[in-house]
Amino acid sequence: MSDEPRRIARRALFGRLLPQAPEAGHWVKVHRTAMACRFEVTLDPGDARHVDAARAALDEVDAIEASLSVFREASEASCLNRQASVAPVPVSPGLFTLLSLCRELHRATGGAFDPASTALSRCWGFVDRRPRRPSEEEIAAARACSGMDKVVLDDMGRAVRFTAPGVEIGFGAVGKGWALDRIVASLRVRGVSRALLTAGGSSHRGWGGESWELALRPGGEDLGLLRLRDAALGTSAAGEQHFEVDGRRFGHVLDPRTGWPAEGVRSASVVTSEAAVADALSTAFLVGGPSLASPFCAARPGTMALLVLDARPREILVVGRRDGVTVEPAEGVQVVEAAA
């Protein structure tokens, strides 16, 4: 493919997954709908024989959704939310592993990532998509039954209990990435050595061969292109759900440390090894901004964050480094590296 056709294709498809063009043939894409979004596996044209493997791997998302969805009464997550404040609840190995990861990331981010803050989201009306501004008293009451610090994991018995009534766990900030990591494991067992996976346009993971090329368009803003190799990308944007009261804009991403919507960061994208971690950190960095992302990435080599601040909407602040990752900004967008 010549440079000019590739340039036109980029412009037409900006905001979608854009793997680098193969020497011959077409990319093979296998997709299905799950977790209220589109899951997609992109295969090299030479790997078309793996289409059945990709379909089988995508089918496994059904079981993950059946376990994690809080919108299904019979799911593990829903049963946990109903029962764990009364008595310890035994859970499956997969759910316990995910909860353990959530506990680790909650601690590492100083509480900026907190899947046990559903009570706060419910208080603000974001759970049923009827947002409103609650009173200070309502926020204080929701905070009293929010937080991973109120979730006790029994590693020996693989059981979970809540130390306060009203605690609810939701996996919206980590579930799609978790599913992608499980799909990767399934595809590798089935002999797939190169693929690019995406879920909902905000969670990605690619491995094998040369770099994969993705469009950076958080919240609909054209920022440029990102090339990565053997890595995951997770993105959170502040404007996906919002409402206004007296001229003040309130977004759906809440700071669990204060109970109020996060402010100051327009979008946060994170590149790291696992999709679940990338997703969780993108939410944490949207909440905590550079003051959280900088020390976190410095302490964990291979973690890289791309932040767009409200004060500088056409600037990408790059925090941390990861080998095999390059950023090509769109016209009028600057890339600035954060001071070490």
Secondary structure, 3 states (H helix, E strand, C coil): CCHHHHHHHHHHHCCCECCCCCCCCCCEEEEEEECCEEEEEEECHHHHHHHHHHHHHHHCHHHHHHHHCCCCCCCHHHHHHHHCCCCCEECCHHHHHHHHHHHHHHHHCCCCCCCCCHHHHHHCCCCCCCCCCCCHHHHHHHHHCCCHHHEEEECCCCEEEECCCCCCCCCCCCHHHHHHHHHHHHHHHCCCCCEEEEECCCEEEEECCCCEEEEECHHHCCCEEEEECCEEEEEEECCCCEEEECCEEEECCEECCCCEECCCEEEEEEEECCHHHHHHHHHHHHHHCHHHHHHHHHHCCCCEEEEEECCEEEEEEEECCCCCCEEEECCCCEEEECCC
